């Protein structure tokens, strides 16, 4: 089972879209390889928090949809963000 990630207060104030945009920016920066090691560690940590936050938001939205549809058979075929 995945370890629970503590999410920073400033992230909790973001909308899903804002958090996703910031996460995409972090991924882009890390992929370029132009970030110093210490900064890479810090932005990776923030990226992990953003990913956990977005995952929670998506799970919450899925639960609401399942509640609306009645029996949980929304048929959306959603998967968690960290599924490979």
C-alpha positions in Angstrom: 0.0 0.0 0.0 1.3 3.5 -0.9 2.5 5.7 1.9 0.4 8.7 2.8 1.9 11.9 1.5 1.6 15.0 3.7 0.3 17.8 1.5 1.5 21.4 2.1 -1.1 24.0 3.1 -0.5 26.1 0.0 -1.2 23.1 -2.3 -4.5 22.5 -0.5 -5.6 26.0 -1.6 -5.1 25.2 -5.3 -7.7 24.2 -7.7 -7.2 20.8 -9.4 -6.3 22.6 -12.6 -3.7 24.9 -10.9 -2.1 21.9 -9.2 -2.0 19.9 -12.4 -0.4 22.8 -14.3 2.3 23.2 -11.6 2.9 19.4 -11.6 3.4 19.5 -15.4 5.8 22.4 -15.0 7.8 20.4 -12.4 7.9 17.3 -14.7 9.1 19.5 -17.6 11.9 21.0 -15.4 13.1 17.6 -14.2 13.0 16.1 -17.6 15.3 18.8 -19.0 18.0 17.9 -16.5 19.0 21.5 -16.1 18.2 21.6 -12.4 20.8 21.3 -9.6 20.6 18.2 -7.4 19.3 19.9 -4.3 16.7 21.9 -6.2 15.7 18.7 -8.0 15.0 17.0 -4.7 12.9 19.9 -3.5 10.8 20.2 -6.6 10.4 16.4 -6.7 9.1 16.5 -3.2 6.6 19.2 -4.2 5.7 17.2 -7.3 4.9 14.2 -5.1 2.6 16.4 -3.0 0.9 17.8 -6.0 0.4 14.3 -7.5 -1.2 13.1 -4.2 -3.4 16.1 -4.1 -4.6 15.7 -7.7 -5.2 12.0 -7.1 -7.3 12.8 -4.0 -9.3 15.3 -6.1 -9.9 12.7 -8.8 -11.0 10.0 -6.4 -13.4 12.5 -4.7 -14.9 13.4 -8.1 -15.2 9.7 -9.0 -17.0 9.0 -5.7 -19.4 11.8 -6.4 -20.2 10.4 -9.8 -20.7 6.9 -8.4 -23.1 8.4 -5.8 -25.0 10.1 -8.6 -25.2 7.0 -10.7 -26.4 4.9 -7.8 -24.5 1.7 -7.7 -21.0 2.8 -8.5 -21.1 1.5 -12.0 -20.3 4.8 -13.7 -18.5 3.0 -16.5 -15.9 5.7 -16.7 -13.0 3.3 -16.6 -10.9 5.7 -14.5 -7.5 4.7 -13.2 -5.3 6.3 -10.5 -2.6 8.7 -11.6 0.2 6.5 -10.5 -0.9 3.4 -12.4 1.6 2.3 -15.0 
